[in-house]
């Protein structure tokens, strides 16, 4: 039996603008993981069976085409490591990362599958190569991914990220305590990114100016995260949320949760990921963590997660 896992991720600053070449910052959520287990099975000819427990989805690889992201991740990895299948095995995928919520569940599944298969075949792939394979699957989910999800998840470190540049891992000055609240609406990253593209094309000057403002916030956020100044980080998160509202990717439920987090003691809060649904994140201190989580619950959050991001 071979087992591997990969974390979820949260974008602290810069989503959407990162698609337009601005920097962004994301952190891995190491307590929330997708786990993949591979077991040999006695089947001839050599075949691969896939079971995704949480998705209620199982299939034989040879019967599934590449539009299925799990099948595509497996096939890409087999091409890179073991083009000629010699034995049969079953791949089980299970996940604690809520799907369609902005926490990188798709990229985590790809990275965990790639890690499990390379370990099963005793092939060494660098984090950068794993990230590059996972990026190809991300492209299937939505046409123009920036690459921040697969990078943060494959490197499992806080990253300063800019499209088409090597990701820059960095150390947080202090661990982050985050409370995440789901607004009750699912979010499809590809559709939200495409809508932003349409609006950008219609109002290019306005949108480009907002993306640049987000880029400036990212730079300041980066300095303050490294310095461990969470009060400043919180203020910048609020400003980033306001700019995300202006590009039309927030909704009433997210805005309400963000406002409630701030009035109940968070340093700051914002939507995270594609938006138009999914989770918001609030940066809290140990002393405000419980009150913020309670306030989000009272405000009707569908799902609340309390996580620590170290290093
Ligand atoms: O919703 P998520 O977790 O897939 O995050 C999307 C982040 C975007 O910046 C909106 C898109 C991207 O590819 O960077």
Boltz pocket constraint, residues with backbone or C-beta under 6 A from the ligand:
constraints:
  - pocket:
      binder: B
      contacts: [[A, 9], [A, 11], [A, 14], [A, 15], [A, 16], [A, 17], [A, 18], [A, 19], [A, 101], [A, 102], [A, 103], [A, 104], [A, 144], [A, 145], [A, 146], [A, 147], [A, 148], [A, 149], [A, 189], [A, 193], [A, 272], [A, 273], [A, 274], [A, 275]]
      max_distance: 6.0
